[in-house]
Amino acid sequence: IPLSKCAKVTASNFCPVGYGSPMYQGNYLVDRQANGLGFNSGGFAPQYIQLELPQESRICDVCLQVNQYPDGLTSHQLFVGSDLNSI
């Protein structure tokens, strides 16, 4: 099942200008086939993206394509848990 059909997407922030509504940016996060500019937090680190699935699920792969400004060293971390308290 594509995540776009079941994941609730939240983030620390959504860029208000030029990237579409928070809903549009959230849809882009979970649908690799989506057209558009993607997700932009509109702010400096640290930022987060959270995907909440309705039930425990097996995730086979994660695709992260990063485009950041300004350029520089960065670290991305992936945390997985059965609920927010177990991450």
N, C-alpha and C positions, 0 to 999 in steps of 0.2 A: 504494500500500500504506500503510495507516495506520501511523504510527510505533509505535503501541501493539503492533503485531504483530512488530516487529523491533528496536526501540531498547533498548539497555541504559542504564538511568538510574542515575546516581550524583549525589550532592550533597555539599556541605560538611557538611551536618547536616540531620536531619529532626526536627521538633518531636515530642517523645515523648508529649505529652498532648493529646488532643482533636482530632487530625487523622488518626488512623488509623495503621496500620503504615507503615514506610518503603516497602514494596511498594505499598500502596494510594496513598500520596502520589505515588510514581513513576508509577503508572498514570494518575493524574489529570494529570500533566504532559504526557503524550503523547496523551491522548484527550479532545478537546474535548467529547465527549458524556457523559463520566463525571459521575456525580452525586457530591456530597460537598463538603467544605470546601476541597479543593485541597491545595497544598503549602505548608508553613510551615517555614522553616529553624530557627525557635526561637531565633534569635540576631541580634545586630547585624551590620552590614556590616563587612567584605566577606564575602559568601557566594557560592556558585556552584551551578549546575545543569549537569550534563554529560549529553548524549545521545550514545551511541556507536552508530553504524549498522554493520551487518555488511559493507557495501560502500559505495563512493562512490555517492552518490545526489543527485538534483536535488531541492532543497527549494524549493517554490513560494511558500510564505508562512509567516510565524511570527506567532502570536497570543500576546501577552503582556498579561495582565490583572493589574494590581498592586493589592494591598490591603496596606498596611503600617501598623505601629504602632511608635513614635509617628509621626504625620504629619510631613512635612517634605520638603525638597528631596532628590531622589535621582537617581542616574544608573544606567542599565542599559546594559550593553554586550553585544553579540553577537559572538562570535568563531567563525569557521568555518575548518576545515582538513581536509586528507585524513588527518592523524593529529595526535597531541598535540604533536609537534615542529614542526608547520607552522602552528600557530595564531598 
